[in-house]
């Protein structure tokens, strides 16, 4: 049986596995006669994997999402009259008017809709210069 997980789900599963392994090794050390109070070394050995997992999450999940959000915001701010856009609903159109946060998009001949910039998924600049 093959299970397909998203990339994010795989990272969460890895973090859970590391956390469980850390707790198990700590409990095993105490059960086999390790120091029950623990010392700085045992405390560090417990928190180091957790810090490492957080660092991995930051590098592999949080940072790329922040970068993608910045790119999306820059794309939305660069929309100008004449650009071809695709809305989040999948509607194709051409921008005919730009206000602060409102765009007028022509989706068919003489059919114009007003929408917020955040409703745009992707932009193709108009190379024809119309």
N, C-alpha and C positions, 0 to 999 in steps of 0.2 A: 504494500500500500504506500503510495507516494503522496506526501502532503505538500501543497504549495502554499508558502507563506510569503507575505509581502516583506520587503527589505526591513521595514520598521518593526514588524512582528518578529523577525529573526533576531534583531538587536535586543528587543525586550526579552526574548527567550534566552539569549546569551547572558544578559544581565541577571536574570532570575537564576540561571544555572550557576553563575559565579557566586551570587549571594548565598545560595543554598550550600554550595561547597565550602564557603567561608564559615558559615554557621556550623556545618558538620565537623569541619576540622577543629574548630574551637571547642566544640562539645566533646569531641574525641580526645583532645589534649587534656581536658579537665577530667574526663572519665578514666584515663590511663595514668593519673597521678601527676598531671601537670599542675602548676601552681594555681590554686583556685582563685586567689586574688588577682593574679596576673601582674605583670610588670609593664614597663613602657614598651618592651619588645613585643609582648603579646597584644597589647592595645594597638600598636602600630601594625602588626600583622593582621589584625581584624579590620582596621579602617583603610589600609592601603588598597585592597582590592575594590572597596566601595568607591574610593576616590578615583581609582583607575577606570572603573566602569562609568562613572560620571564624565570623566575626561573623554572616553571613547564616545559616549552619547553626544557630548558637545561637538566633537569633531565630525561625527558621521551623521547626526540628525539635526541638531539645533543650528549649527553654523550654515549648512547648505540651505535650510529653510529660510534663514534670515537673508542669505544672498539672493535666493529666488524671489523673496518678497520685495527686496530693493529693486531688482530688475523689473518686476511687474509694475511697481510704482513708477519707475522711470518711463516705462513703456506707456502707461496711462497718461502721464504728464506730457508726453511728446506727441499725443494725438493732435492732428491738425486737419483742416478742411481738405477734403479730397482723399483722405486715407480710406482704404477698404478695411472693414473691421468684421470680426466674428464675435457675436455676443455669447454670454455664458449659456444661453438657451439654444445656441447653434444657428442663429439667424445671421445671414450675410447681408452686409449693407455698405453704403458709402457715406462718410461723414459730410454733411452739408452745412452744419453750423456748430460752432464751439462757444460755449459760455464757460463760466468758472468751473462748475462741476457737472453741468448738463450738456449733453451732446444731442444734436439733431441728426438722425441717421435715416437715409433714404433706403428703404428695403425693396421697393418696386417703383415703377413709374408713378410719380405723384403720390406716393405713400411714404409719409415721413413720421417717424416716432421720436419722441424725446426720451432720453435715458441718461442715467448717471454714468460717469466714467467707470465706476467699479463694476458695471455690467458688461464691460468689454473683456473678452478672453484673449484675443490676439489681434494684431494690427499688421496690415500689409500696406506700405506706403505706395502712393500712386506714382508710378514711373512715367506715365504718359504726360503728366503735367496738365491735366484737364482742369 
